[in-house]
Amino acid sequence: MRVACGSSMKLRHLPQLAGAWLSIARCFAQSAARNSTSTSIFAPDSTPADAVFGLSIFVLVVTGVIFAIVFGLLLYAAIKFRRRANDDRREPLQIYGSDQLELAWTVIPVLIVIVLFMTSARVIHSVQDARRPPQSMEVTVIGHQFWWEYRYPQYGFVTANELHVPVSNPAHPMPTFLELRSADTDHSFWLPRLAGKTDLIPNHPNSTWIDPHETGLYLGQCAQYCGTQHAKMLLRAYVDSPADFDRWVRAQQQAPGDDTPLSPEAAEGRRVFNNTACINCHAIAGTAADGRFGPDLTHLMSRETIASGISLNTGETLRRWVQNPAAIKPGALMPAMNLTDKELDEVTAYLLTLH
């Protein structure tokens, strides 16, 4: 490679170099993340995440070239002008001022900053001001300490901790637009393979959107420290085929009601649930339980996990959770209800019927 004006790379070559690195990084990431449960930002599977990934690689290439040039010049100077055995130690010729050099190290950095600013602004605009096609879906996401609430206004139901969205066909895009709100403190919604981080700020609605290209489970994390259990405020997004999503919606729209036939143990558990403080915090559609401080339990057993994704949703973990939430998630705001062993078994039996 020829060296011109002290630089081993011209700015006009950056787009081609960035494109090459983008392709290499994408191939590497896809080989390293064969399943959708990977949280690698280098394996985007949605348009917003792909835009952020492309910008990241471009910035990495630009800064990498700058680093290589500066480090190369430093290394060259350190080797060529190192102290030698026959050095007479006289002060070298001093040159004060060079219009060409000063102009170069002023204009070139300004141009680089402008290019980085414009590319970043273009990506931000494409994500924040994206056009909403008629077939798009809307979900309201509310961050709580330390769990997620999902409201589907188009379908009229509420769920918690596990987001379900339909896959988006590039030929007929079906993006999901997320309105982000916070019920208490700052949170940050981050599904690395679907979208960039977006903050949830009290009294300040925010928004983002995703259009997943493949079905599967995508994992994420609250990315803003929000209290004791911030690290265990996990995100789980299920991307379903259109048929599977329609089935899930129909199931979520069904309300169990207080007149649903239950076993004697589950029926007694429902009575205990309705006669304690449980109904002040939790909601179960079709029943007297209409609380909003805790997760909606209408279809609790349709979820694979509890406690915002940190434990599998089984009878054993449910019983442990009801008995003492802090044993599973220290710092959780749900108090221990001090139920007897018999009442714990009955309430657990009732909760297991909430499909």
C-alpha positions in Angstrom: 0.0 0.0 0.0 1.5 3.4 -1.0 1.8 6.1 1.7 0.5 9.5 0.7 0.6 12.6 2.9 1.5 10.5 6.0 -1.7 8.5 5.6 -2.2 4.9 4.7 -5.9 5.2 3.9 -7.9 7.8 2.1 -11.4 8.8 3.3 -12.9 7.8 -0.1 -12.1 4.2 0.7 -13.9 4.1 4.0 -17.4 3.1 2.6 -15.9 0.1 0.8 -13.9 -0.9 3.8 -16.9 -0.5 6.1 -19.0 -2.6 3.8 -16.4 -5.3 3.8 -16.1 -5.3 7.6 -19.9 -5.3 7.8 -20.1 -8.5 5.7 -17.3 -10.2 7.7 -18.8 -9.3 11.1 -22.3 -10.4 10.0 -21.0 -13.8 8.8 -19.0 -14.3 12.0 -21.9 -13.2 14.2 -24.4 -15.5 12.5 -22.1 -18.4 12.8 -21.7 -17.7 16.5 -25.4 -17.1 17.2 -27.3 -19.9 15.5 -30.3 -19.6 17.8 -32.4 -16.6 18.6 -31.7 -16.8 22.3 -28.3 -15.3 21.7 -28.0 -11.7 22.9 -25.2 -10.8 20.5 -25.6 -7.3 19.1 -23.6 -8.6 16.1 -26.4 -10.8 14.9 -29.3 -8.4 14.3 -32.7 -9.8 13.2 -34.8 -6.7 12.9 -34.6 -3.5 10.9 -33.8 -1.1 13.8 -31.1 -3.5 15.2 -29.7 -3.9 11.7 -29.4 -0.1 11.3 -27.6 0.2 14.7 -25.3 -2.7 13.8 -24.4 -1.1 10.5 -23.7 2.2 12.2 -21.6 0.5 14.8 -19.4 -1.3 12.3 -19.0 2.0 10.3 -17.9 3.9 13.4 -15.6 1.0 14.4 -13.9 1.0 10.9 -13.4 4.8 11.0 -12.0 4.8 14.5 -9.9 1.7 13.7 -8.3 3.4 10.7 -7.6 6.5 12.8 -6.0 4.3 15.5 -4.0 2.4 12.9 -2.6 5.6 11.4 -1.8 7.3 14.7 -0.3 4.1 16.2 1.7 3.4 13.0 3.2 6.9 12.9 4.1 6.7 16.6 5.7 3.3 16.1 7.5 4.6 13.0 8.8 7.7 14.9 9.8 5.6 18.0 11.8 3.2 15.9 13.4 5.5 13.3 14.3 8.2 15.8 15.3 6.1 18.7 18.6 6.8 20.6 21.6 5.3 18.9 25.1 4.4 20.1 26.7 7.1 17.9 24.1 9.8 18.8 25.8 13.1 19.6 22.7 14.1 21.6 22.4 17.5 20.0 18.9 19.1 19.9 17.3 18.4 16.5 16.2 21.2 14.1 13.2 22.9 15.5 10.4 23.9 13.1 7.8 26.4 14.4 4.5 26.4 12.5 3.3 24.7 9.4 0.2 26.0 7.7 -0.3 22.8 5.8 0.0 20.5 8.8 -2.2 22.7 11.0 -4.8 22.9 8.3 -4.7 19.1 7.8 -5.1 18.2 11.5 -7.9 20.7 11.8 -10.0 20.0 8.6 -9.7 16.2 8.6 -10.9 15.7 12.1 -13.8 18.1 11.5 -14.8 16.2 8.3 -14.6 12.9 10.2 -16.8 14.3 13.0 -19.3 15.6 10.4 -19.5 12.2 8.7 -20.0 10.4 12.0 -22.7 12.9 13.0 -24.6 12.7 9.8 -24.6 8.9 9.6 -25.7 8.7 13.3 -28.4 11.3 12.7 -29.7 9.3 9.7 -29.9 6.1 11.7 -31.7 7.9 14.6 -34.2 9.4 12.2 -34.9 6.1 10.5 -35.7 4.5 13.8 -37.5 7.3 15.6 -39.5 8.6 12.7 -40.3 5.4 10.9 -43.6 5.3 9.0 -46.3 3.2 10.5 -47.9 0.9 7.9 -51.7 0.2 8.4 -51.0 -3.4 9.4 -48.6 -2.5 12.2 -49.3 -3.6 15.8 -49.1 -1.5 18.9 -48.0 -2.7 22.4 -47.7 -0.5 25.5 -44.7 -1.5 27.6 -44.7 -0.4 31.3 -41.6 -0.9 33.4 -42.1 -1.7 37.1 -39.6 -2.6 39.8 -38.8 -5.3 38.7 -41.0 -6.7 36.0 -42.6 -5.8 32.7 -46.3 -5.1 31.9 -47.5 -5.5 28.3 -50.8 -4.0 27.1 -52.3 -4.9 23.8 -54.9 -2.1 23.1 -55.9 -3.5 19.7 -56.9 -6.8 21.3 -58.1 -5.6 24.7 -55.9 -7.6 27.2 -52.9 -7.2 29.5 -50.1 -9.7 30.2 -46.7 -9.6 31.9 -43.0 -10.4 31.5 -43.3 -12.2 28.2 -43.8 -10.2 25.0 -45.5 -11.9 22.0 -45.3 -10.3 18.6 -45.9 -11.6 15.0 -43.0 -12.2 12.7 -42.6 -9.5 10.0 -42.4 -10.6 6.4 -40.0 -8.2 4.5 -42.3 -8.4 1.5 -45.3 -7.4 3.6 -43.8 -5.7 6.7 -45.8 -6.0 10.0 -43.7 -4.0 12.5 -44.6 -3.8 16.2 -44.5 -0.3 17.7 -43.8 -0.1 21.4 -45.0 2.7 23.6 -42.6 2.8 26.5 -43.7 4.0 30.0 -42.4 3.7 33.5 -44.5 3.2 36.7 -41.8 4.2 39.1 -38.2 4.9 38.1 -36.0 4.9 35.1 -35.8 1.7 33.1 -34.3 0.8 29.7 -35.9 -1.6 27.2 -33.2 -3.5 25.3 -33.6 -6.5 23.1 -30.1 -6.6 21.5 -31.0 -8.5 18.4 -34.2 -6.6 17.7 -33.6 -2.9 18.7 -31.3 -0.5 20.4 -31.7 0.6 24.0 -34.6 2.9 24.7 -35.2 4.5 28.1 -38.5 4.4 30.0 -38.8 7.6 32.0 -41.6 8.4 34.5 -44.1 10.9 33.1 -42.3 11.0 29.8 -43.7 8.4 27.2 -41.0 7.1 24.8 -41.3 4.7 21.8 -39.4 2.3 19.7 -40.3 -0.5 17.2 -39.3 -3.9 16.0 -39.9 -6.0 13.0 -38.4 -9.4 13.7 -37.5 -11.4 10.6 -37.4 -14.9 12.2 -39.6 -16.7 14.7 -38.2 -17.7 18.0 -37.3 -16.5 21.5 -35.3 -13.3 21.8 -33.8 -12.4 25.2 -33.0 -8.9 26.6 -32.4 -7.0 29.8 -33.4 -3.8 31.5 -30.3 -1.7 30.7 -30.8 1.1 33.2 -30.1 0.6 36.9 -33.5 0.7 38.6 -32.9 -0.8 42.0 -31.9 -3.9 43.9 -33.1 -6.4 41.4 -32.2 -4.5 38.2 -29.9 -7.4 37.1 -32.9 -9.8 37.2 -35.3 -7.7 35.3 -35.0 -9.8 32.2 -36.8 -9.5 28.8 -38.3 -12.3 26.9 -39.8 -11.7 23.4 -41.5 -14.5 21.6 -41.7 -13.9 17.8 -44.6 -16.1 16.5 -45.8 -17.1 13.1 -49.0 -15.2 12.1 -51.1 -18.4 12.8 -49.4 -19.0 16.2 -49.8 -15.4 17.2 -53.5 -15.4 16.3 -54.0 -18.5 18.5 -52.1 -16.9 21.3 -54.2 -13.7 21.1 -57.5 -15.7 21.1 -56.3 -17.6 24.2 -55.3 -14.4 26.0 -58.7 -12.9 25.3 -60.5 -15.7 27.2 -61.3 -14.8 30.8 -61.5 -17.6 33.4 -64.2 -16.0 35.6 -65.3 -16.8 39.1 -67.7 -19.5 37.9 -65.0 -21.7 36.2 -65.3 -25.3 37.5 -62.3 -26.1 39.8 -61.2 -29.0 41.9 -62.0 -28.6 45.6 -58.4 -27.7 46.5 -58.2 -25.1 43.7 -61.6 -23.7 44.6 -60.5 -23.2 48.2 -57.3 -21.6 46.8 -59.4 -19.1 44.8 -61.3 -18.3 48.0 -58.0 -17.7 49.9 -56.7 -15.6 47.0 -59.9 -13.4 46.9 -60.0 -12.9 50.6 -56.4 -11.7 51.1 -54.4 -8.8 49.8 -53.6 -10.6 46.6 -56.5 -9.0 44.8 -55.2 -5.5 45.7 -52.1 -6.0 43.6 -52.9 -8.6 41.0 -55.7 -8.8 38.3 -57.4 -11.9 37.0 -60.0 -11.0 34.3 -63.5 -12.0 35.1 -62.9 -12.1 38.8 -62.9 -9.6 41.7 -59.1 -9.4 41.5 -58.4 -6.0 39.7 -55.1 -4.8 41.2 -52.5 -3.0 39.1 -49.4 -3.0 41.3 -48.3 -6.5 40.3 -48.4 -8.6 37.2 -51.7 -9.6 35.6 -52.3 -13.3 36.4 -55.2 -14.0 34.1 -53.1 -16.4 32.0 -50.2 -17.0 34.3 -49.6 -20.6 33.3 -49.4 -19.7 29.6 -46.0 -18.2 30.5 -42.8 -20.2 30.6 -41.2 -18.2 33.4 -42.1 -16.1 36.5 -40.4 -13.2 38.3 -39.5 -11.5 35.0 -37.8 -14.5 33.5 -35.5 -15.7 36.3 -37.3 -18.9 37.2 -39.2 -21.6 35.3 -43.0 -21.4 35.8 -43.7 -24.7 37.7 -45.9 -25.6 40.6 -42.8 -25.9 42.8 -41.4 -22.4 42.0 -44.9 -20.9 42.2 -45.3 -22.2 45.7 -41.9 -20.9 46.8 -42.7 -17.5 45.2 -46.0 -17.1 47.0 -44.4 -18.3 50.3 -41.5 -15.9 50.2 -40.7 -13.9 47.0 -37.5 -12.6 48.5 -36.1 -16.1 48.6 -36.1 -16.2 44.8 -35.7 -12.5 44.1 -34.3 -10.5 47.0 -35.6 -6.9 46.9 -38.8 -7.8 45.2 -41.6 -5.5 46.3 -44.1 -8.4 46.7 -44.4 -9.2 50.5 -44.6 -12.7 51.9 -48.3 -13.4 52.7 -47.6 -15.6 55.7 -50.0 -18.3 54.5 -50.1 -21.7 56.2 -48.8 -24.8 54.3 -52.4 -25.8 53.5 -53.2 -22.4 52.2 -50.0 -22.3 50.1 -51.0 -25.7 48.5 -54.5 -24.4 47.8 -53.4 -21.1 46.3 -50.8 -22.8 44.2 -53.4 -25.3 42.9 -55.6 -22.3 41.9 -52.8 -20.5 40.2 -52.0 -23.6 38.2 -55.5 -23.5 36.6 -54.9 -20.0 35.1 -54.1 -21.0 31.6 
